[in-house]
Amino acid sequence: MGLSLIKGNSGYIGIDKRGEVASTGTTGSVSVKKHYLERKRGNFSPIIPTTNILFEDDFATGDLSKWTVYNGSEPSQWEVNTSSACLNDSGIPQTIPSGSTYAAFISNDGGVSNDYSNNTDVHMTFEFTIPSDITVTSLTLEFDWMCFGERASGTGSYDYGYVNYMNGFTPSAGVEYTTNTTTRERIIGSNTSPNTDSGKFTGDGTSSRNNSASGGFVYENITIDGTEITQSGLWCNNNCTRQIMFSWASDSSVIDNPGWTIANVKLTYNL
């Protein structure tokens, strides 16, 4: 029948062409199981990954160590703190969902609160890699958030959070990104509530997504796929590395606290 040999620390395991254990020696640390080499009459199937999580951060470390942060010297910056700093529009601390202790937010006082100042553009990114042995149909981005801010129609104006899907793009503090290129595209879709503000996260106005942040955090669920990402060559579903960028922009006029506050960020893939 023909054998393939896999050598252990002090012996061998014989595997027939169907993936069955045919004979064994003293194998040491080698372990061969049917769920690793599934029998399919001459075909071998790779292990299906036990998790579909590409990135996850509940900020439990109390910092932004999983992110690359572009705060520069802007008047407000990305910070991390406990719920005592996560205030709603009345200045009342809000419970962070899912039992999390920490959240990330825009702050003008070094993380004491999620109050913000004018004239700020800051960003933070995380990187993820889709393995070569899978082809995904889509990604799912989830997080909890609250914000008041100030809104207007269009891709800019005035005080708001936004998310970009990127390929190797390096942002700069002090720059607001309102257009798409072949290396970055703003994500505007949502599975949890209508977004009529061009992908802007605010709690201001009748089409807002967080009702002035009066009720605390809301849950966000976004599908990222070839329909959402339309820039040429930007979407990738196999053997590639991309980045997700969370950004905050504020202009020079009205301030409506709190600024953008996020928790429990998770990116998963779907086959």
VENCOR-V451261 format. One record per residue. PHI is phi in degrees with one decimal (NA if undefined). PSI is psi in whole degrees, -180 to 180 (* if undefined). D_LAST is the distance of its C-alpha to the last C-alpha in Angstrom with 1 decimal. Layout:
BEGIN
phi,psi,d_last
PHI,PSI,D_LAST
PHI,PSI,D_LAST
END
This chain:
BEGIN
phi,psi,d_last
NA,-19,35.7
87.2,132,35.0
-124.3,146,33.8
-107.2,141,31.6
-109.6,132,32.9
-114.4,123,31.2
-88.4,132,33.8
-96.0,-162,34.0
-66.9,-32,36.5
-148.7,34,39.3
179.0,-166,38.2
-136.9,155,35.7
-119.7,131,33.1
-92.9,131,33.2
-119.5,124,30.0
-78.5,176,30.4
-67.1,-14,28.4
-93.7,-1,26.3
92.1,11,25.3
-87.0,152,27.9
-74.0,118,30.3
-96.8,-40,33.5
-157.4,155,36.0
-134.0,152,36.1
-115.1,-155,38.5
-82.0,110,38.8
-94.1,-10,35.3
63.2,-126,35.7
-89.7,-1,32.4
-76.2,134,30.3
-133.6,125,28.1
-117.7,126,26.3
-129.4,156,24.3
-64.4,-30,22.6
-71.5,-14,19.3
-84.8,-46,19.4
-117.9,92,20.4
-71.9,131,19.3
-76.3,120,22.0
-138.0,48,21.0
52.0,58,24.5
99.6,-5,24.6
-112.7,145,21.0
-109.9,135,19.4
-108.0,135,15.8
-69.6,160,14.7
-63.7,135,14.1
-79.4,130,10.8
-54.7,143,11.2
-79.8,-11,13.0
-141.3,149,11.8
-108.4,17,9.1
-83.8,124,12.1
-95.1,-30,13.0
-157.6,144,16.3
-154.8,134,18.5
-151.4,117,22.2
-102.0,12,24.5
61.0,26,27.5
-63.4,-22,29.0
-77.3,-7,30.7
75.1,18,32.7
-150.6,-174,31.9
-111.4,40,29.5
-67.5,-19,29.1
-89.8,0,25.3
-120.6,158,25.9
-102.3,122,28.0
-109.3,135,30.5
-121.2,79,32.7
-92.0,-30,35.5
55.2,-139,38.4
-113.1,30,41.6
-65.0,150,40.4
-59.1,-32,42.3
-120.2,150,39.2
-141.0,162,36.5
-71.5,128,33.3
-136.5,171,34.4
-132.4,138,33.3
-161.1,180,35.3
-81.0,-177,35.5
-62.2,-20,35.7
-61.5,-22,39.4
-100.3,-5,38.4
-95.1,85,35.8
-96.0,147,38.2
-86.7,-168,37.9
-68.5,-15,40.1
-97.6,5,43.1
77.8,21,42.7
-99.8,127,41.6
-59.1,140,39.1
-113.0,141,35.9
-66.0,132,33.9
-80.1,130,30.6
-63.3,163,27.8
62.5,24,26.1
73.8,10,29.1
-67.2,148,28.7
-93.8,-32,31.9
-122.1,157,31.3
-140.0,161,29.9
-103.7,146,30.0
-160.9,166,32.2
-83.2,132,34.5
-144.4,141,38.0
-106.4,9,41.5
-133.2,33,43.1
71.6,20,41.3
98.4,5,38.9
-68.5,-36,41.6
-147.1,174,40.0
-100.3,29,37.4
-74.3,149,40.2
-127.5,167,39.9
-116.2,171,42.3
-70.3,167,42.7
55.7,54,41.7
-128.4,136,38.6
-139.5,109,35.4
-133.1,158,33.3
-144.3,155,29.8
-146.0,142,27.5
-128.4,152,24.3
-127.8,153,21.7
-110.1,147,19.8
-143.4,157,16.3
-128.1,130,14.8
-89.9,123,11.4
-63.5,163,12.1
-77.5,-18,13.1
-94.8,9,11.5
-134.8,155,7.8
-124.9,116,6.6
-89.9,152,4.6
-89.7,-30,5.2
-167.0,170,7.2
-116.9,153,9.0
-122.0,122,11.2
-105.2,125,14.8
-125.4,144,17.1
-168.1,164,20.8
-105.0,147,24.2
-155.6,159,27.0
-147.9,154,30.5
-171.3,146,32.8
-101.2,-83,35.8
69.5,-163,36.6
-143.8,135,37.9
-121.2,161,36.2
-153.5,170,37.1
-71.3,160,35.5
95.3,179,33.8
-81.6,-18,31.5
-114.5,-174,34.2
69.5,123,36.8
-123.0,-60,37.6
-122.0,111,36.3
-163.1,161,32.5
-100.2,157,29.3
-155.8,162,26.4
-127.5,137,23.1
-122.0,145,22.1
-99.3,131,19.1
-137.7,160,20.9
-129.8,90,21.1
74.5,9,24.1
-77.4,138,26.3
-110.0,113,29.0
-78.1,168,30.4
-127.1,134,34.0
-59.8,142,35.6
91.7,-1,37.8
-118.4,130,35.6
-96.9,131,33.8
-106.1,105,30.9
-111.1,-6,31.0
-119.5,163,29.9
-103.2,151,26.8
-137.1,-178,26.8
-73.2,-7,24.7
-111.4,-4,24.1
-157.7,148,23.5
-149.4,133,22.6
-70.9,136,23.2
-88.2,124,20.5
-117.8,-10,22.1
-79.6,161,19.6
-157.3,142,19.4
-98.1,-3,18.1
-110.7,-27,21.1
-160.9,151,24.2
-60.0,142,25.4
-121.2,100,25.9
-101.2,13,28.9
-114.8,33,29.8
56.5,41,27.7
78.3,18,25.4
-93.4,132,28.4
-98.4,106,28.3
-141.6,171,31.8
-117.2,23,33.7
-106.4,128,36.4
95.7,168,37.2
-68.5,-23,36.3
-100.3,14,32.9
-69.2,170,32.1
-114.2,5,29.1
-144.7,10,31.1
48.2,58,34.6
61.6,16,36.7
62.2,16,34.9
-67.6,-29,37.5
-99.4,11,35.1
83.2,-147,33.3
-73.7,149,29.6
-124.9,158,27.0
-94.2,140,23.2
-122.4,139,20.8
-139.7,118,17.2
-127.5,132,15.9
-92.2,127,12.8
-114.4,120,12.7
-155.0,-169,11.5
-70.2,-13,13.6
-84.2,-39,15.7
-72.9,-43,16.6
-98.8,111,17.3
-112.2,-10,19.8
-66.4,139,22.0
-57.4,124,22.1
76.7,2,20.1
-83.4,-45,18.9
-68.9,139,15.2
-144.2,137,13.2
-122.8,11,9.6
-159.4,130,10.8
53.4,59,13.8
-154.0,160,15.4
-117.9,133,17.1
-135.9,177,17.5
-134.4,153,19.4
-116.3,134,19.7
-118.6,127,23.3
-101.6,127,25.0
-129.7,157,28.5
-131.4,136,31.6
-129.1,137,34.4
-138.2,145,37.8
-98.2,-158,40.8
-101.4,10,44.5
-115.6,-118,45.4
-61.8,142,44.5
-117.2,125,42.8
-124.8,98,41.1
-75.0,150,39.9
-89.9,164,37.4
-77.8,-179,35.3
-65.2,129,31.5
-129.0,127,30.5
-130.1,153,27.0
-149.2,160,25.7
53.5,57,22.6
-81.3,129,20.3
-145.2,135,16.7
-120.6,125,13.6
-126.3,161,10.2
-109.6,157,6.7
-124.6,133,3.8
-94.1,*,0.0
END
